[in-house]
Amino acid sequence: MFKLLPLSAAAVLALGLAACGSSSTTSKREEHHYALSKPSAEPAQSGVAPVVATAQPGKKGPADTAHTVYFDFDSYTVRPADRPVLESHARWMRSHPGQSLTLQGHTDARGGIEYNLALGQKRAESMRSSLQTLGVDPARVEAVSYGKERLADTGSSEEAHQRNRRVEFEYR
C-alpha cells in the first residue's frame, strides 16, 4: 500500500518547525472574519456582561444614539445588539450629506502594539463596511486605529478591558 520513506534529520526538523512555529503577532484572532449577519464566533472571555453604550447628548450625529460600539475579546465582528446603533448612524449620515465621519478603532491593553493597531483598524473598517452596506458613501467615512494608545479605562479588570475594545464615531 503505502511505503514510508526515511526522512533526513533536516527535513524532520523543518517539518516540526513548520507545524509548531508561529510568530508572537499571529494568533487565532487573525482568523476572525467580519460578518454583520452573525454573532462573534468567539464567546466573551469571562462571565462579565458586555458593555452597552448609551446615547451621548451634545455630540454631532444622531442625538438619541450611542457614539461608541463595543467589541468582544479578539473580535472585530459587529455584535447583533449593535445593529440598531449602526442603522441610526447610517440614517443620520444619509440625511446629512455634508457631514463626514471618522471611525476610531481601539483595543484593550493586552497584546503587541502592531497587532492591536491592526485589530483596531479591522474594527473601524468593519463599521465602515456596515455603514456602506446601509447606504452611506464610503468616501465620507474614514477608518483609523489607535490600537491600545488611547485607553478609555486604564484598569486591568475584565470590565476595564471591555470598555477599551471599541469604535468611536467622531463627526466632522
Secondary structure, DSSP 8 states (H G I E B T S, - for coil): --------HHHHHHHHHHHH---TT--GGGG----TTS--SS--SSS-------B-TTSSS-TTSBSEEE--TT-----GGGHHHHHHHHHHHHH-TT--EEEEEE--S-S-HHHHHHHHHHHHHHHHHHHHHTT--GGGEEEEEEETSS-S----SHHHHHHHSEEEEEE-
